[in-house]
Amino acid sequence: MEITKIQFTPIEQESRKNLDFKAGDTVRVWNKILEKGKVRLQAFEGLVLSRKHGTESGATFTIRKVASGVGVERIFPLYSPNIDKIEVIRQSKTRRSKLYYIRTKAVKEVKKRLKSVTLSAKKMPKEVETEIKTEE
């Protein structure tokens, strides 16, 4: 009996299986997008929040980035044919395998910034009033 190796997916599974990235790393995923009959590549760069199901066929990973002040998260299947390549930009050491707490941490930082902006905006009219009084 002859054993033949038939590849059912258009991607190289071994190269994806050997990718060494984990939660806390910064990665850039090149996604294939079909527009008007043409395929173009679009990069999505961000922090890996989680990686689920190891190296199984249904393995996924979640990436979070902040675009125009809004947090954007995408879940990518590891073996998706729509992913052209995955680049690991920066590796970091974390103590957790799932970094979901970063969502609330980012919200808290934004709220702090808003408080500081509103406080400085309230101070502005008083300064203007004192300048007007000194000119008179």
Backbone as JSON, one array per atom type, in Angstrom:
{
  "sequence": "MEITKIQFTPIEQESRKNLDFKAGDTVRVWNKILEKGKVRLQAFEGLVLSRKHGTESGATFTIRKVASGVGVERIFPLYSPNIDKIEVIRQSKTRRSKLYYIRTKAVKEVKKRLKSVTLSAKKMPKEVETEIKTEE",
  "N": [[0.84, -1.17, 0.0], [0.58, 2.14, -0.89], [1.56, 5.23, 0.49], [0.44, 8.42, 0.15], [1.15, 11.9, 0.12], [-1.11, 14.32, 0.35], [-1.98, 17.62, -0.06], [-4.47, 19.48, 1.35], [-5.09, 22.07, 1.87], [-4.34, 25.46, 0.78], [-2.19, 26.55, 2.12], [1.0, 26.41, 3.81], [1.13, 24.24, 6.29], [3.02, 23.42, 8.15], [4.81, 25.58, 8.4], [3.21, 27.5, 9.61], [2.55, 26.17, 11.92], [4.95, 26.12, 13.25], [5.35, 28.74, 13.98], [6.45, 31.09, 16.31], [4.93, 32.75, 18.45], [3.29, 34.46, 21.1], [0.92, 35.42, 23.69], [1.11, 38.87, 24.32], [3.08, 39.51, 22.53], [3.95, 41.59, 19.73], [2.54, 41.62, 16.61], [2.37, 41.54, 13.0], [-0.11, 41.02, 10.75], [-0.63, 39.97, 7.51], [-3.27, 40.31, 5.52], [-5.28, 38.89, 2.98], [-7.26, 40.59, 0.67], [-10.05, 40.7, -1.39], [-10.81, 42.72, -4.02], [-12.74, 43.98, -6.54], [-12.05, 41.89, -8.31], [-9.32, 41.78, -7.98], [-6.6, 40.88, -5.87], [-5.47, 42.2, -2.92], [-3.08, 43.11, -0.36], [-3.49, 43.67, 3.09], [-2.31, 45.1, 6.02], [-2.48, 44.26, 9.45], [-1.62, 45.33, 12.43], [-0.75, 44.68, 15.75], [-1.19, 44.02, 19.29], [-0.92, 40.78, 20.62], [-3.52, 39.31, 22.2], [-4.52, 36.81, 22.95], [-4.01, 33.32, 22.39], [-5.51, 30.58, 21.07], [-6.36, 27.09, 21.28], [-3.94, 25.91, 20.58], [-1.96, 24.24, 18.24], [-3.83, 23.09, 16.64], [-6.19, 22.33, 13.97], [-8.22, 24.18, 14.17], [-7.15, 26.4, 15.39], [-6.85, 29.67, 16.8], [-6.05, 33.2, 17.03], [-6.05, 36.27, 18.84], [-5.88, 39.68, 18.11], [-5.17, 43.0, 19.13], [-5.47, 46.42, 18.43], [-5.06, 50.0, 18.53], [-6.87, 52.26, 16.8], [-7.19, 55.42, 15.61], [-7.9, 56.31, 18.17], [-9.73, 54.43, 18.96], [-10.28, 51.2, 20.17], [-9.53, 48.25, 18.42], [-10.27, 44.93, 17.77], [-9.35, 41.82, 16.38], [-10.06, 38.5, 15.43], [-8.17, 35.95, 14.27], [-8.06, 33.0, 12.3], [-5.55, 30.55, 12.62], [-4.69, 28.91, 10.52], [-5.79, 30.04, 8.22], [-6.51, 30.51, 4.78], [-6.72, 33.09, 3.88], [-4.84, 34.6, 5.1], [-1.8, 35.95, 4.35], [0.87, 36.23, 5.36], [2.48, 36.08, 8.58], [4.07, 38.25, 10.68], [6.36, 38.5, 13.28], [6.9, 41.18, 15.23], [7.75, 42.29, 17.68], [8.81, 40.67, 20.59], [7.68, 39.86, 23.83], [7.81, 39.37, 27.38], [5.37, 37.9, 29.32], [3.25, 37.31, 32.17], [0.9, 36.06, 31.99], [-1.35, 34.04, 30.04], [-3.53, 34.89, 28.69], [-4.46, 38.08, 27.83], [-6.7, 39.73, 28.53], [-7.28, 41.73, 30.31], [-6.16, 44.02, 29.43], [-7.95, 45.43, 27.9], [-9.69, 46.81, 29.71], [-7.78, 48.25, 31.03], [-6.85, 49.99, 29.06], [-9.14, 51.56, 28.7], [-9.32, 52.84, 31.16], [-7.0, 54.43, 31.06], [-7.65, 56.17, 28.98], [-9.81, 57.51, 30.12], [-8.5, 58.86, 32.17], [-6.94, 60.62, 30.67], [-8.99, 62.14, 29.51], [-10.03, 63.38, 31.78], [-7.88, 64.99, 32.51], [-7.79, 66.69, 30.33], [-10.25, 67.99, 30.49], [-9.98, 69.3, 32.93], [-7.89, 71.06, 32.37], [-9.15, 72.57, 30.45], [-11.11, 73.86, 31.94], [-9.58, 75.57, 33.45], [-8.68, 77.39, 31.67], [-10.57, 79.62, 30.99], [-10.44, 81.19, 33.36], [-7.83, 82.1, 33.36], [-7.91, 83.7, 31.1], [-9.75, 85.63, 31.96], [-8.28, 86.87, 33.99], [-6.24, 88.01, 32.5], [-7.66, 89.85, 31.01], [-8.57, 91.59, 33.0], [-6.15, 92.65, 33.91], [-5.34, 94.12, 31.73], [-7.09, 96.28, 31.68]],
  "CA": [[0.0, 0.0, 0.0], [1.36, 3.37, -1.02], [1.07, 6.37, 1.25], [0.7, 9.66, -0.58], [0.9, 13.12, 0.88], [-1.95, 15.25, -0.4], [-2.22, 18.85, 0.69], [-5.85, 19.9, 1.12], [-5.2, 23.52, 2.04], [-3.33, 26.15, -0.01], [-1.13, 27.12, 2.95], [1.94, 25.46, 4.38], [0.74, 24.08, 7.69], [4.2, 23.29, 9.0], [5.37, 26.91, 8.69], [2.31, 28.16, 10.57], [2.62, 25.43, 13.18], [6.22, 26.44, 13.89], [5.42, 30.15, 14.35], [6.69, 31.22, 17.74], [4.42, 33.97, 19.05], [2.39, 34.18, 22.21], [0.26, 36.61, 24.21], [2.04, 39.93, 24.69], [3.92, 39.85, 21.39], [3.39, 42.47, 18.72], [2.64, 40.95, 15.32], [1.73, 42.16, 11.84], [-0.75, 39.99, 9.94], [-0.95, 40.42, 6.15], [-4.55, 39.71, 5.16], [-5.65, 39.02, 1.57], [-8.59, 41.16, 0.48], [-10.46, 40.65, -2.79], [-11.54, 43.92, -4.45], [-12.93, 44.12, -7.98], [-11.32, 40.86, -9.02], [-7.9, 41.82, -7.65], [-6.28, 40.55, -4.48], [-4.46, 43.1, -2.33], [-2.71, 42.75, 1.0], [-3.72, 44.7, 4.09], [-1.63, 44.73, 7.26], [-3.14, 44.52, 10.73], [-0.54, 45.22, 13.41], [-1.21, 44.93, 17.1], [-0.76, 43.19, 20.42], [-1.61, 39.5, 20.71], [-4.18, 39.15, 23.5], [-4.63, 35.4, 23.3], [-3.83, 32.31, 21.35], [-6.35, 29.48, 21.53], [-6.38, 25.77, 20.65], [-2.6, 25.45, 20.24], [-1.62, 24.12, 16.82], [-4.87, 22.3, 15.98], [-6.69, 22.91, 12.73], [-9.12, 25.28, 14.51], [-6.42, 27.34, 16.24], [-7.09, 31.08, 16.53], [-5.36, 34.15, 17.88], [-6.73, 37.56, 18.9], [-4.97, 40.82, 18.06], [-5.8, 44.27, 19.47], [-4.74, 47.64, 18.13], [-5.84, 51.22, 18.73], [-6.9, 53.01, 15.54], [-7.89, 56.69, 15.77], [-8.43, 56.4, 19.51], [-10.72, 53.38, 19.19], [-9.67, 49.87, 20.21], [-10.05, 47.32, 17.41], [-9.79, 43.57, 17.97], [-9.71, 40.87, 15.34], [-9.72, 37.11, 15.7], [-7.71, 35.32, 13.04], [-7.73, 31.58, 12.33], [-4.12, 30.39, 12.36], [-4.47, 28.26, 9.23], [-6.67, 30.63, 7.22], [-5.87, 30.81, 3.49], [-6.78, 34.53, 3.64], [-3.66, 35.23, 5.7], [-0.63, 35.75, 3.5], [1.99, 35.93, 6.25], [2.43, 36.61, 9.94], [5.4, 38.7, 11.07], [6.52, 38.84, 14.7], [7.66, 42.42, 15.27], [8.4, 42.43, 18.98], [8.43, 39.66, 21.56], [7.76, 40.34, 25.21], [7.55, 38.35, 28.39], [4.18, 38.17, 30.15], [2.99, 36.3, 33.17], [-0.42, 35.51, 31.73], [-1.51, 33.53, 28.68], [-4.62, 35.67, 28.09], [-4.28, 39.45, 28.3], [-7.96, 40.43, 28.35], [-7.33, 42.87, 31.21], [-5.66, 45.21, 28.73], [-9.13, 46.18, 27.44], [-10.12, 47.74, 30.75], [-6.64, 49.12, 31.33], [-6.85, 51.04, 28.04], [-10.28, 52.44, 28.97], [-8.96, 53.66, 32.31], [-6.03, 55.43, 30.62], [-8.37, 57.17, 28.19], [-10.59, 58.32, 31.05], [-7.56, 59.76, 32.85], [-6.6, 61.68, 29.72], [-10.15, 63.02, 29.37], [-10.11, 64.19, 32.99], [-6.85, 66.02, 32.48], [-8.16, 67.66, 29.3], [-11.36, 68.82, 30.98], [-9.45, 70.16, 33.98], [-7.13, 72.15, 31.76], [-10.11, 73.42, 29.74], [-11.78, 74.69, 32.95], [-8.64, 76.58, 33.91], [-8.43, 78.36, 30.6], [-11.33, 80.86, 31.09], [-9.96, 81.99, 34.48], [-6.61, 82.76, 32.91], [-8.32, 84.73, 30.14], [-10.36, 86.68, 32.75], [-7.22, 87.62, 34.69], [-5.52, 88.8, 31.5], [-8.53, 90.98, 30.64], [-8.57, 92.52, 34.12], [-4.86, 93.35, 34.0], [-5.24, 95.08, 30.62], [-7.92, 97.44, 31.97]],
  "C": [[0.89, 1.24, 0.0], [0.72, 4.5, -0.22], [1.44, 7.63, 0.47], [0.38, 10.85, 0.31], [0.13, 14.08, -0.01], [-2.22, 16.45, 0.48], [-3.61, 19.37, 0.34], [-6.02, 21.41, 1.24], [-4.1, 24.2, 1.23], [-2.19, 26.75, 0.81], [-0.19, 26.02, 3.43], [1.68, 25.35, 5.87], [1.95, 24.0, 8.61], [4.8, 24.65, 9.36], [4.51, 27.65, 9.7], [2.39, 27.48, 11.93], [3.88, 25.81, 13.96], [6.36, 27.91, 14.25], [5.53, 30.27, 15.86], [6.23, 32.6, 18.2], [3.39, 33.6, 20.1], [1.74, 35.48, 22.66], [1.3, 37.61, 24.69], [2.96, 40.33, 23.55], [3.19, 40.8, 20.46], [3.62, 41.82, 17.37], [1.97, 41.79, 14.24], [1.2, 41.02, 10.97], [-1.1, 40.59, 8.58], [-2.14, 39.62, 5.67], [-4.83, 39.93, 3.68], [-7.07, 39.53, 1.47], [-8.89, 41.2, -1.02], [-11.3, 41.88, -3.1], [-11.56, 43.99, -5.97], [-12.08, 43.11, -8.77], [-9.83, 40.83, -8.73], [-7.72, 41.48, -6.17], [-5.21, 41.52, -4.02], [-4.21, 42.66, -0.9], [-2.94, 43.94, 1.92], [-3.1, 44.23, 5.4], [-2.49, 45.11, 8.46], [-2.09, 44.26, 11.8], [-1.07, 45.54, 14.79], [-0.65, 43.93, 18.1], [-1.57, 41.91, 20.44], [-2.19, 39.37, 22.11], [-4.25, 37.68, 23.91], [-4.34, 34.54, 22.08], [-4.55, 31.07, 21.86], [-6.18, 28.23, 20.68], [-5.03, 25.35, 20.07], [-2.29, 25.43, 18.77], [-2.62, 23.24, 16.08], [-5.34, 22.99, 14.7], [-7.6, 24.11, 12.99], [-8.46, 26.34, 15.38], [-6.69, 28.78, 15.81], [-6.21, 31.93, 17.43], [-6.05, 35.5, 17.75], [-5.69, 38.67, 18.96], [-5.76, 42.09, 18.34], [-4.89, 45.41, 19.07], [-5.65, 48.83, 18.39], [-5.73, 52.04, 17.45], [-7.77, 54.24, 15.74], [-8.56, 56.81, 17.14], [-9.47, 55.36, 19.86], [-10.01, 52.04, 19.16], [-10.34, 48.94, 19.22], [-9.42, 45.95, 17.68], [-10.25, 42.7, 16.81], [-9.26, 39.48, 15.77], [-9.39, 36.46, 14.37], [-7.58, 33.82, 13.24], [-6.27, 31.4, 11.92], [-3.85, 29.84, 10.97], [-5.38, 28.8, 8.12], [-5.92, 30.86, 5.91], [-5.9, 32.3, 3.15], [-5.62, 35.28, 4.28], [-2.46, 34.9, 4.83], [0.58, 35.39, 4.35], [1.78, 36.6, 7.6], [3.85, 36.96, 10.35], [5.39, 39.03, 12.56], [7.44, 40.05, 14.76], [8.44, 42.54, 16.57], [7.89, 41.33, 19.91], [8.59, 40.24, 22.95], [7.38, 39.21, 26.16], [6.34, 38.78, 29.23], [4.0, 37.03, 31.14], [1.64, 35.63, 32.98], [-0.49, 35.02, 30.28], [-2.64, 34.25, 27.95], [-4.57, 37.06, 28.68], [-5.55, 40.28, 28.13], [-8.07, 41.66, 29.25], [-6.84, 44.15, 30.54], [-6.81, 46.06, 28.19], [-9.54, 47.21, 28.47], [-9.01, 48.71, 31.11], [-6.59, 50.28, 30.33], [-7.98, 52.03, 28.28], [-9.96, 53.38, 30.13], [-7.97, 54.75, 31.92], [-6.71, 56.54, 29.81], [-9.18, 58.08, 29.1], [-9.69, 59.3, 31.8], [-7.18, 60.92, 31.94], [-7.75, 62.66, 29.56], [-10.29, 63.91, 30.6], [-9.09, 65.3, 32.95], [-7.17, 67.09, 31.43], [-9.27, 68.56, 29.8], [-10.89, 69.75, 32.09], [-8.68, 71.33, 33.38], [-8.06, 73.09, 30.99], [-10.85, 74.33, 30.72], [-10.87, 75.8, 33.43], [-8.46, 77.7, 32.89], [-9.26, 79.64, 30.76], [-10.87, 81.76, 32.24], [-8.71, 82.76, 34.09], [-6.94, 83.91, 31.96], [-8.92, 85.92, 30.9], [-9.29, 87.52, 33.46], [-6.44, 88.48, 33.72], [-6.36, 90.02, 31.1], [-8.53, 92.04, 31.74], [-7.25, 93.29, 34.2], [-4.7, 94.36, 32.87], [-6.01, 96.36, 30.91], [-7.21, 98.36, 32.89]]
}
